[in-house]
Amino acid sequence: MHTMKEMVVIKIFCLFTWFLFCACDFYSIPSSISMPNEVTGGFHFQNCNSTPVPFFVNNASIEPDPVQMNLTYVNLTLDATITKEIGKTGKVDASLSIRLKTEHGETELCYILGERCYVSDVCYYLKKALDKKDCTIPAIPIYIVRRIPFKQLPFIVKGQFTVKANVREMGQPVACVEVTMCLNECSLL
């Protein structure tokens, strides 16, 4: 049985994992999306690599911003470029940093999550998300507009999350992306 604190951390990790997997869903069907009552939040992304990498995000956005957990969906727009084939070796791993900032301070959630912040087999999840036999992703431009559903949490989560993902193939950098987003409200931060 998990404590309430562990459940919050697990749900936050699942939210980021969901975001990462949906960003990798290259074959999704584009949809026309309109967002009522749009509120500007704190969504921000940056490529955090210090050397050239094959996966580069040109632009990304989410709506609503801040993410409203009671809506049970978020709209994602992603424009990225893959300059060389990724995943051919089948040895792709990722390490995460997940920071939560609230009116009470900032916490690195990976201290609590431990090994869940390291994904030793990204290919397993890519194959599952893309329904493919391998996790090879060709060198292509990517443009996704997609409404992504998620389950409503039985509790309220408020704060600013910063998630940094370092992805490597055979030890070589493939991508480094840092995303900051607000859940429900960030006006007090």
KEMAR-24515 format. One record per atom (N, C-alpha, C): z negated, x, y; residue in three letters. Coordinates in steps of 0.1 Angstrom, whole numbers, plus 2048, in hexadecimal, padded with zeros to 3 digits. Atoms other than C-alpha are relative to their C-alpha. Layout:
REM residues N
(r (Z,X,Y),"ala")
...
END
This chain:
REM residues 189
(r (800,808,7F4),"met")
(r (800,800,800),"met")
(r (800,809,80C),"met")
(r (7FF,7F8,7F4),"his")
(r (80A,80E,822),"his")
(r (7F7,7FA,80B),"his")
(r (807,805,7F5),"thr")
(r (7F4,80B,841),"thr")
(r (809,7FB,80B),"thr")
(r (7F7,805,7F6),"met")
(r (801,7FA,860),"met")
(r (807,80B,808),"met")
(r (7FA,7F4,7F9),"lys")
(r (807,81C,871),"lys")
(r (80B,805,7F8),"lys")
(r (7F5,7FB,809),"glu")
(r (81B,828,853),"glu")
(r (80C,7F6,800),"glu")
(r (7F5,80A,7FF),"met")
(r (82F,807,854),"met")
(r (808,802,80C),"met")
(r (7F9,7FF,7F4),"val")
(r (838,80C,878),"val")
(r (809,80C,800),"val")
(r (7F8,7F3,801),"val")
(r (843,830,872),"val")
(r (80C,7FE,7F6),"val")
(r (7F6,802,80A),"ile")
(r (857,825,853),"ile")
(r (80B,7F7,807),"ile")
(r (7F6,809,7F9),"lys")
(r (868,809,868),"lys")
(r (808,808,80A),"lys")
(r (7FA,7F7,7F6),"ile")
(r (870,822,884),"ile")
(r (80A,809,7F9),"ile")
(r (7F7,7F7,807),"phe")
(r (87F,83A,86B),"phe")
(r (80C,7F8,7FB),"phe")
(r (7F5,808,805),"cys")
(r (893,81E,85B),"cys")
(r (80A,7FC,80B),"cys")
(r (7F8,803,7F4),"leu")
(r (8A0,814,87E),"leu")
(r (80A,80B,803),"leu")
(r (7F7,7F5,7FE),"phe")
(r (8AD,837,884),"phe")
(r (80A,802,7F5),"phe")
(r (7F7,7FE,80C),"thr")
(r (8BB,83A,861),"thr")
(r (80B,7F6,801),"thr")
(r (7F6,80B,7FF),"trp")
(r (8CD,819,866),"trp")
(r (80A,804,80B),"trp")
(r (7F7,7FC,7F5),"phe")
(r (8DB,826,888),"phe")
(r (809,80B,7FB),"phe")
(r (7F8,7F5,804),"leu")
(r (8E6,846,878),"leu")
(r (80B,7FC,7F6),"leu")
(r (7F7,805,80A),"phe")
(r (8F7,835,85A),"phe")
(r (80B,7F7,806),"phe")
(r (7F6,809,7F9),"cys")
(r (908,81B,870),"cys")
(r (80A,809,808),"cys")
(r (7F8,7F7,7F8),"ala")
(r (915,837,886),"ala")
(r (80A,807,7F7),"ala")
(r (7F7,7F9,809),"cys")
(r (925,846,867),"cys")
(r (809,7F6,7F9),"cys")
(r (7F7,80A,807),"asp")
(r (936,825,85C),"asp")
(r (80D,7FF,807),"asp")
(r (7F4,7FE,7F9),"phe")
(r (958,830,867),"phe")
(r (80A,7F4,7FD),"phe")
(r (7F7,80A,804),"tyr")
(r (96A,813,856),"tyr")
(r (7FC,7F1,804),"tyr")
(r (805,80D,7FC),"ser")
(r (957,7F6,866),"ser")
(r (80A,7F9,808),"ser")
(r (7F6,809,7F8),"ile")
(r (96A,7D9,876),"ile")
(r (7FB,7FF,80E),"ile")
(r (804,802,7F2),"pro")
(r (969,7DA,89C),"pro")
(r (7FE,7F1,803),"pro")
(r (802,80D,7FC),"ser")
(r (95C,7BB,8AC),"ser")
(r (7FE,7FF,80F),"ser")
(r (802,802,7F1),"ser")
(r (95B,7AC,8CF),"ser")
(r (7F2,7FB,802),"ser")
(r (80F,803,7FF),"ile")
(r (937,7AC,8DA),"ile")
(r (7FD,7FD,80F),"ile")
(r (806,802,7F2),"ser")
(r (927,79D,8F9),"ser")
(r (7F1,7FF,7FF),"ser")
(r (80E,7FF,800),"met")
(r (903,7A2,902),"met")
(r (7FA,7F7,80B),"met")
(r (806,807,7F6),"pro")
(r (8F0,787,914),"pro")
(r (7F3,807,806),"pro")
(r (80C,7FB,7FA),"asn")
(r (8D4,790,92C),"asn")
(r (7FE,80F,7FF),"asn")
(r (801,7F1,802),"glu")
(r (8DC,7B5,92C),"glu")
(r (7F6,806,809),"glu")
(r (80B,7F9,7F8),"val")
(r (8BF,7CB,938),"val")
(r (802,80F,7FD),"val")
(r (7FE,7F1,801),"thr")
(r (8C3,7F0,93F),"thr")
(r (7F3,806,7FB),"thr")
(r (80B,7F9,806),"gly")
(r (8AC,805,92A),"gly")
(r (801,80F,801),"gly")
(r (7FF,7F1,7FF),"gly")
(r (8AB,82A,922),"gly")
(r (808,806,7F5),"gly")
(r (7F7,7FA,80A),"phe")
(r (8C6,830,908),"phe")
(r (807,80C,805),"phe")
(r (7FA,7F4,7FC),"his")
(r (8D2,853,90A),"his")
(r (803,808,7F3),"his")
(r (7FD,7F8,80C),"phe")
(r (8E3,86A,8F1),"phe")
(r (805,80E,806),"phe")
(r (7FA,7F3,7FC),"gln")
(r (8ED,88F,8F2),"gln")
(r (802,808,7F3),"gln")
(r (7FE,7F6,80B),"asn")
(r (8FC,8A8,8DA),"asn")
(r (7F7,80C,803),"asn")
(r (80A,7F6,7FD),"cys")
(r (8E1,8C2,8D6),"cys")
(r (804,80D,7F9),"cys")
(r (7FC,7F3,806),"asn")
(r (8F5,8DD,8C4),"asn")
(r (802,80B,80A),"asn")
(r (7FD,7F5,7F7),"ser")
(r (8F7,8FF,8D3),"ser")
(r (80D,808,7FD),"ser")
(r (7F4,7FA,804),"thr")
(r (916,909,8C0),"thr")
(r (80A,7F5,7FD),"thr")
(r (7F6,80A,804),"pro")
(r (937,8F6,8B9),"pro")
(r (7FD,7FA,7F2),"pro")
(r (802,807,80D),"val")
(r (932,8DC,89D),"val")
(r (80C,7F6,7FE),"val")
(r (7F5,809,803),"pro")
(r (94B,8C6,88B),"pro")
(r (7FE,7F1,804),"pro")
(r (802,80E,7FD),"phe")
(r (93A,8A5,894),"phe")
(r (7FA,800,80F),"phe")
(r (804,800,7F2),"phe")
(r (937,89E,8BA),"phe")
(r (801,7F2,805),"phe")
(r (800,80D,7FA),"val")
(r (92D,87E,8CB),"val")
(r (805,801,80E),"val")
(r (7FB,800,7F2),"asn")
(r (942,877,8EA),"asn")
(r (7F8,7F6,809),"asn")
(r (807,80B,7F9),"asn")
(r (930,857,8F4),"asn")
(r (7FA,7F7,7F6),"asn")
(r (807,80A,808),"ala")
(r (918,83E,8E6),"ala")
(r (7F8,7F7,808),"ala")
(r (808,80A,7F8),"ser")
(r (907,81F,8F2),"ser")
(r (7FA,7F5,7F6),"ser")
(r (805,80B,807),"ile")
(r (8F1,803,8E5),"ile")
(r (7FD,7F4,809),"ile")
(r (804,80C,7F8),"glu")
(r (8EB,7DF,8F1),"glu")
(r (7F8,7F7,7F6),"glu")
(r (806,7FF,7F2),"pro")
(r (8D3,7D1,8F9),"pro")
(r (7F9,80E,801),"pro")
(r (807,7F3,7FC),"asp")
(r (8C3,7EF,90A),"asp")
(r (7F6,7FD,80A),"asp")
(r (806,7FC,80D),"pro")
(r (8A6,7EF,904),"pro")
(r (803,7F7,7F4),"pro")
(r (7FE,808,80C),"val")
(r (8AA,7E4,8E0),"val")
(r (7F5,7F5,800),"val")
(r (80A,80B,801),"gln")
(r (899,7C2,8DC),"gln")
(r (7FF,7FC,7F2),"gln")
(r (802,802,80E),"met")
(r (88A,7C0,8BA),"met")
(r (801,7F1,7FB),"met")
(r (7FF,80E,803),"asn")
(r (888,79A,8BB),"asn")
(r (80E,7FA,7FE),"asn")
(r (7F2,804,802),"leu")
(r (8AE,797,8BC),"leu")
(r (805,803,7F2),"leu")
(r (7FD,7FB,80D),"thr")
(r (8B1,7A8,89A),"thr")
(r (80E,805,7FF),"thr")
(r (7F4,7F8,801),"tyr")
(r (8D1,7BA,8A3),"tyr")
(r (801,809,80C),"tyr")
(r (7FC,7F7,7F5),"val")
(r (8DF,7D5,8B9),"val")
(r (80F,802,800),"val")
(r (7F2,7FD,7FF),"asn")
(r (902,7DB,8C5),"asn")
(r (802,80F,802),"asn")
(r (7FE,7F2,7FF),"leu")
(r (90E,7FF,8C0),"leu")
(r (80E,803,803),"leu")
(r (7F2,7FA,7FD),"thr")
(r (92C,810,8D0),"thr")
(r (7FF,80F,7FF),"thr")
(r (801,7F1,802),"leu")
(r (933,833,8C5),"leu")
(r (80E,806,800),"leu")
(r (7F4,7F9,7FF),"asp")
(r (94F,84A,8CE),"asp")
(r (7FD,80F,7FD),"asp")
(r (803,7F3,804),"ala")
(r (94E,86B,8BB),"ala")
(r (80D,807,7FA),"ala")
(r (7F5,7F9,805),"thr")
(r (965,886,8AE),"thr")
(r (7FB,809,7F4),"thr")
(r (803,7F7,80B),"ile")
(r (965,898,88D),"ile")
(r (80C,80A,7FF),"ile")
(r (7F6,7F7,7FF),"thr")
(r (979,8B8,890),"thr")
(r (804,807,7F3),"thr")
(r (7FD,7FA,80D),"lys")
(r (978,8C4,86C),"lys")
(r (7F9,7F7,7F5),"lys")
(r (806,808,80B),"glu")
(r (971,8B3,84A),"glu")
(r (7F2,803,7FE),"glu")
(r (80F,7FE,803),"ile")
(r (94C,8AE,843),"ile")
(r (7FD,7F9,7F3),"ile")
(r (806,806,80C),"gly")
(r (93B,8A8,822),"gly")
(r (808,804,7F3),"gly")
(r (7F8,7FC,80C),"lys")
(r (955,8B8,80B),"lys")
(r (7F8,807,7F5),"lys")
(r (808,7F8,80A),"thr")
(r (93B,8CF,7FB),"thr")
(r (7F5,7F7,7F9),"thr")
(r (80A,809,806),"gly")
(r (923,8B1,7F5),"gly")
(r (7F2,805,803),"gly")
(r (80D,7FA,7FD),"lys")
(r (907,8C7,803),"lys")
(r (7FD,7FF,80F),"lys")
(r (803,803,7F2),"val")
(r (8FE,8B6,824),"val")
(r (7F1,7FC,801),"val")
(r (80D,804,7FE),"asp")
(r (8DA,8B4,830),"asp")
(r (7FD,7FE,80F),"asp")
(r (804,803,7F2),"ala")
(r (8C8,8A8,850),"ala")
(r (7F1,801,802),"ala")
(r (80F,800,7FC),"ser")
(r (8A7,8AF,861),"ser")
(r (7FF,7F8,80D),"ser")
(r (802,809,7F5),"leu")
(r (899,896,87A),"leu")
(r (7F4,803,807),"leu")
(r (80C,800,7F8),"ser")
(r (881,896,896),"ser")
(r (800,7F2,807),"ser")
(r (801,80E,7FA),"ile")
(r (874,873,8A1),"ile")
(r (7F4,800,808),"ile")
(r (80B,801,7F6),"arg")
(r (85F,871,8C0),"arg")
(r (7FF,7F2,806),"arg")
(r (803,80C,7FA),"leu")
(r (84E,852,8CC),"leu")
(r (7F8,802,80D),"leu")
(r (808,7FF,7F4),"lys")
(r (843,84F,8F0),"lys")
(r (7FC,7F2,804),"lys")
(r (805,80D,7FC),"thr")
(r (82D,832,8FB),"thr")
(r (7F7,803,80C),"thr")
(r (809,7FE,7F4),"glu")
(r (815,82C,918),"glu")
(r (7F4,808,7FC),"glu")
(r (80B,7F9,805),"his")
(r (7FB,83E,902),"his")
(r (803,80F,7FE),"his")
(r (7FC,7F2,802),"gly")
(r (80F,85F,8FF),"gly")
(r (80C,801,7F7),"gly")
(r (7F4,7FD,808),"glu")
(r (829,86F,8E9),"glu")
(r (7FB,805,7F2),"glu")
(r (803,7FC,80E),"thr")
(r (828,874,8C3),"thr")
(r (80C,804,7F9),"thr")
(r (7F6,7FC,80A),"glu")
(r (83E,887,8AB),"glu")
(r (7FE,7FA,7F3),"glu")
(r (803,808,80C),"leu")
(r (841,86E,88F),"leu")
(r (803,808,7F3),"leu")
(r (7FE,7F9,80C),"cys")
(r (84E,888,877),"cys")
(r (7F4,807,7FA),"cys")
(r (80D,7FB,805),"tyr")
(r (82B,896,875),"tyr")
(r (7FA,7F6,7F6),"tyr")
(r (805,80A,809),"ile")
(r (822,875,865),"ile")
(r (80A,7FD,7F4),"ile")
(r (7F6,803,80A),"leu")
(r (843,86F,852),"leu")
(r (801,80B,7F6),"leu")
(r (7FF,7F5,809),"gly")
(r (843,892,843),"gly")
(r (80E,802,7FB),"gly")
(r (7F3,7FD,807),"glu")
(r (85F,897,82A),"glu")
(r (80B,7F6,803),"glu")
(r (7F6,80A,7FD),"arg")
(r (870,877,835),"arg")
(r (809,804,80C),"arg")
(r (7F8,7FC,7F4),"cys")
(r (87D,889,854),"cys")
(r (80A,80B,7FB),"cys")
(r (7F6,7F7,806),"tyr")
(r (892,8A0,83D),"tyr")
(r (808,7F9,7F6),"tyr")
(r (7F8,807,80A),"val")
(r (8AF,891,82B),"val")
(r (808,80B,7F9),"val")
(r (7FA,7F5,808),"ser")
(r (8BA,8AA,810),"ser")
(r (80E,7FC,7FB),"ser")
(r (7F3,804,806),"asp")
(r (8D8,895,804),"asp")
(r (806,7F5,809),"asp")
(r (7F9,80A,7F7),"val")
(r (8EA,884,821),"val")
(r (80C,7FA,7F9),"val")
(r (7F4,805,807),"cys")
(r (908,880,80A),"cys")
(r (7FC,7F3,7F8),"cys")
(r (805,80C,807),"tyr")
(r (8F4,867,7F5),"tyr")
(r (801,7F4,809),"tyr")
(r (801,80C,7F7),"tyr")
(r (8EF,850,813),"tyr")
(r (80E,7FD,806),"tyr")
(r (7F2,802,7FB),"leu")
(r (913,855,820),"leu")
(r (808,7F9,7F6),"leu")
(r (7F8,806,80A),"lys")
(r (922,84C,7FF),"lys")
(r (7FC,7F1,7FE),"lys")
(r (805,80E,801),"lys")
(r (90C,82D,7FD),"lys")
(r (804,7F7,80C),"lys")
(r (7FC,808,7F4),"ala")
(r (913,822,821),"ala")
(r (80F,7FE,801),"ala")
(r (7F1,801,7FF),"leu")
(r (938,828,81F),"leu")
(r (806,7FB,7F3),"leu")
(r (7FB,805,80D),"asp")
(r (93B,81C,7FB),"asp")
(r (80B,809,7FB),"asp")
(r (7F7,7F6,804),"lys")
(r (94D,83C,7F1),"lys")
(r (7FB,808,7F4),"lys")
(r (805,7F8,80B),"lys")
(r (94C,853,7D3),"lys")
(r (7FC,80E,805),"lys")
(r (804,7F3,7FA),"asp")
(r (948,872,7E9),"asp")
(r (7FC,7FE,80E),"asp")
(r (804,802,7F2),"cys")
(r (93B,878,80C),"cys")
(r (809,808,80A),"cys")
(r (7F7,7F9,7F7),"thr")
(r (959,88A,81A),"thr")
(r (805,7F7,80C),"thr")
(r (7FC,807,7F4),"ile")
(r (961,87F,83E),"ile")
(r (80B,808,806),"ile")
(r (7F5,7F8,7FB),"pro")
(r (983,889,84B),"pro")
(r (7FE,803,80F),"pro")
(r (800,7FD,7F2),"ala")
(r (989,899,86D),"ala")
(r (808,7F5,807),"ala")
(r (7FA,80C,7F9),"ile")
(r (98F,87A,882),"ile")
(r (7F8,7FD,80C),"ile")
(r (808,806,7F5),"pro")
(r (986,86A,8A3),"pro")
(r (7F9,7F3,7FB),"pro")
(r (807,80C,805),"ile")
(r (96D,84E,89E),"ile")
(r (7FD,7F7,80D),"ile")
(r (804,80A,7F5),"tyr")
(r (969,82F,8B4),"tyr")
(r (7FB,7F4,7F9),"tyr")
(r (806,80B,807),"ile")
(r (951,814,8A8),"ile")
(r (7F9,7F7,80A),"ile")
(r (807,80A,7F9),"val")
(r (946,7F4,8B8),"val")
(r (7FB,7F6,7F6),"val")
(r (805,807,80B),"arg")
(r (92E,7E2,8A1),"arg")
(r (7F3,7F9,803),"arg")
(r (80D,807,7FF),"arg")
(r (912,7C8,8A1),"arg")
(r (7F9,804,7F3),"arg")
(r (807,7FC,80B),"ile")
(r (8F7,7D5,88A),"ile")
(r (7F3,7F8,7FF),"ile")
(r (80C,808,802),"pro")
(r (8DD,7BE,87C),"pro")
(r (7F4,808,7FB),"pro")
(r (80C,7FA,806),"phe")
(r (8B9,7C8,873),"phe")
(r (7F5,7F5,7FF),"phe")
(r (80B,80A,803),"lys")
(r (89A,7B6,867),"lys")
(r (7F6,801,80B),"lys")
(r (80B,801,7F6),"gln")
(r (880,7AA,880),"gln")
(r (7F3,806,7FA),"gln")
(r (80C,7FA,805),"leu")
(r (860,7BD,87D),"leu")
(r (7F4,7F6,802),"leu")
(r (80B,80A,7FF),"pro")
(r (83F,7AA,878),"pro")
(r (7F6,804,80B),"pro")
(r (808,7FB,7F6),"phe")
(r (830,7BD,895),"phe")
(r (809,804,80C),"phe")
(r (7F8,7FC,7F5),"ile")
(r (83B,7C7,8B8),"ile")
(r (800,80F,802),"ile")
(r (7FE,7F2,7FE),"val")
(r (848,7EA,8BE),"val")
(r (805,802,80E),"val")
(r (7FC,7FD,7F2),"lys")
(r (84A,7F7,8E2),"lys")
(r (800,80E,802),"lys")
(r (800,7F2,7FD),"gly")
(r (854,819,8ED),"gly")
(r (80D,806,800),"gly")
(r (7F4,7F8,800),"gln")
(r (86E,834,8F1),"gln")
(r (800,809,7F4),"gln")
(r (7FE,7F7,80C),"phe")
(r (87B,845,8D2),"phe")
(r (80B,80A,803),"phe")
(r (7F6,7F6,7FF),"thr")
(r (88D,866,8D3),"thr")
(r (802,806,7F2),"thr")
(r (7FD,7FC,80E),"val")
(r (89E,86F,8B2),"val")
(r (80A,80B,801),"val")
(r (7F7,7F5,800),"lys")
(r (8AE,891,8AD),"lys")
(r (803,802,7F1),"lys")
(r (7FB,7FE,80D),"ala")
(r (8C3,896,88E),"ala")
(r (809,80D,800),"ala")
(r (7F8,7F4,803),"asn")
(r (8CF,8B9,883),"asn")
(r (806,7FE,7F2),"asn")
(r (7F9,802,80D),"val")
(r (8E9,8B6,868),"val")
(r (808,80D,7FD),"val")
(r (7FA,7F4,805),"arg")
(r (8F5,8D3,853),"arg")
(r (808,7FE,7F3),"arg")
(r (7F9,800,80D),"glu")
(r (90E,8D9,837),"glu")
(r (800,80E,7FB),"glu")
(r (801,7F2,806),"met")
(r (908,8F7,821),"met")
(r (7F9,809,80A),"met")
(r (808,7F8,7F6),"gly")
(r (8EF,903,83C),"gly")
(r (807,802,80D),"gly")
(r (7F9,7FF,7F3),"gln")
(r (90A,902,858),"gln")
(r (7FF,7F3,808),"gln")
(r (801,80B,7F7),"pro")
(r (905,8EB,876),"pro")
(r (80C,7F7,7FF),"pro")
(r (7F5,80A,7FF),"val")
(r (91A,8CB,874),"val")
(r (7FF,7F7,80C),"val")
(r (802,809,7F5),"ala")
(r (90A,8B6,88F),"ala")
(r (7F1,802,805),"ala")
(r (80D,801,7FA),"cys")
(r (8EC,8B4,8A6),"cys")
(r (800,7F6,80B),"cys")
(r (800,80B,7F6),"val")
(r (8E6,894,8B8),"val")
(r (7F2,7FB,803),"val")
(r (80D,805,7FC),"glu")
(r (8C8,888,8CC),"glu")
(r (802,7F3,807),"glu")
(r (7FF,80E,7FA),"val")
(r (8C4,863,8D4),"val")
(r (7F3,7FC,805),"val")
(r (80C,806,7FA),"thr")
(r (8AA,854,8EB),"thr")
(r (803,7F1,802),"thr")
(r (7FE,80F,7FE),"met")
(r (8A6,82E,8EA),"met")
(r (7F2,7FA,802),"met")
(r (80C,808,7FE),"cys")
(r (88C,815,8F5),"cys")
(r (800,7F4,7F6),"cys")
(r (802,80C,808),"leu")
(r (87F,7FA,8DE),"leu")
(r (7F7,7F6,808),"leu")
(r (806,80A,7F9),"asn")
(r (875,7DA,8F0),"asn")
(r (7FE,803,80F),"asn")
(r (803,7FD,7F2),"glu")
(r (869,7EA,910),"glu")
(r (7FC,80F,802),"glu")
(r (804,7F3,7FD),"cys")
(r (866,80C,920),"cys")
(r (7FC,801,80F),"cys")
(r (802,800,7F2),"ser")
(r (85E,802,944),"ser")
(r (7F3,808,804),"ser")
(r (80C,7F9,7FD),"leu")
(r (83B,811,942),"leu")
(r (800,80F,7FD),"leu")
(r (800,7F2,804),"leu")
(r (846,833,936),"leu")
(r (805,809,80B),"leu")
END
